């Protein structure tokens, strides 16, 4: 069977096992030389592809939920969407959420995912209080920030290379309503959007969409979207009766792969321009439900098929604060040179890195994520972007990567040797490999 | 629906899907299986998602002498019983020199079912109410070389159920024979099942849930199976025996 992740690139033909019980996971693990755990396949590249894959999707049970404190314990294959459905009616929400709710808890830990609140609330791993990890030798170890802390912090952001997360306990955050008070502000160029991020620091959620097709004096023009959880008082009367309402399920589906020529420099330019000019106003605000606010793309099932059968890749990097302005400019100019544009483009100012999580991606500075259809021209351009990111002291997000070179990885992740040392301490490299970890020479 | 559902063989995918479907409707659940510790995650998940009471009970279909004790010690008597245990077994092994495999298939699919259903039937008959939903199989409609040991055990179960239905109809107890056809589950993982003929466990659960109200005698999950089996049953034996089924 063919298996791919969200980018539909690369493809592997190796088997996936779908155990329903912990004892079956152990049995499969012990009968294998090289395995990697996989969740819902929402990383973009080859992080959860390998010689043999153990899916956690049948380990999808919620084990405990304290409705007073918001502490929740889940098996690794529980989706964030399952947690939300259980938590929201009791006035709780995920402490940190990525742009899709269709990732598993195990995946969220392995990629140490971040969200629009990274500058204020950190990464997902920082809210995990305890987890159980199945090690290479078949033992299950409970770890937390105070117990086997090295295993805990290498598993957060460790791309599944320490072992298989079986269950985890984490803290949900209290909310008064299921709604977000949102403000959108247009920025005419890179300078303006960076100023906006600086002045929006006190907002819980900040993120911006960026027009990659704009250049010259418009380079970096963006729309800042900042938000706060709406209080009950702020809600319009009609929503006050049921302030913790779950969304109504109306979903579009992309039933087949679009022919890949539909995504080209002209259509992307038109889409970018259209989105930037969708409102003539410089600033607008309103109350919106959490679902469209956090997960706009989740309402279109299989949106990845828009890029065609050959797939696409997301290029996501972060640059240190002092290098961000120049580095971002260089990157955007390079897109213009290649006439390659992205539509789903996200710019965000991260807060400080959490040092204990040695392989976790976020660090202080500007983070930019862009989608590109896979083609030789793009691959060439991305190699050049790697050089720029390396020059300015930045790094790429492993959960999105499908192609960077091992040298670049080890140069840009300064703690990669510490990561390997911890893997060896827990004797993980004899068992856990992904296509990515071998490609990046982490596990070989 | 404010009733108690007993699911026998609750670790299977179809049984689990049933547990969610009935819990969603507010039913109390008793989940029974051989390795009851495996069911603890399912229990907590059902209780958290649907705010229903879920009780776990140890039950081994082949440990017949424990069945009376098992049924008597349930926290409350069920209104609906879903018999979902059974094994596919290995036909190849069962037909060669290893009678143990054949015996296991017969016991787990037939003997065990007779043993526990006898006990439940007597209780339901006395109470003059209740519904028994038993998962039999289309494989029991006609023996085929690829799985006739499993098929014959299911055929026995089907015949048992039809007799039981005949007896209990006077007491107002409904016995429903379910022939799911192909279902995408752990038991069939890796088999090349044709998609249009294969139901999801959730579809099975949904039709079982509806059946409690509609009270059919025999039911298929996907309607197309009724016609497939009609044809298969009516192929003359002279031709059938030469087919590679």
Interface residues (C-beta under 8 A of the other chain):
Chain A: X18 X20 X21 X23 X59 X60 X61 X62 X63 X64 X65 X75 X85 X86
Chain B: X11 X13 X38 X41 X42 X44 X45 X48 X49 X186 X189
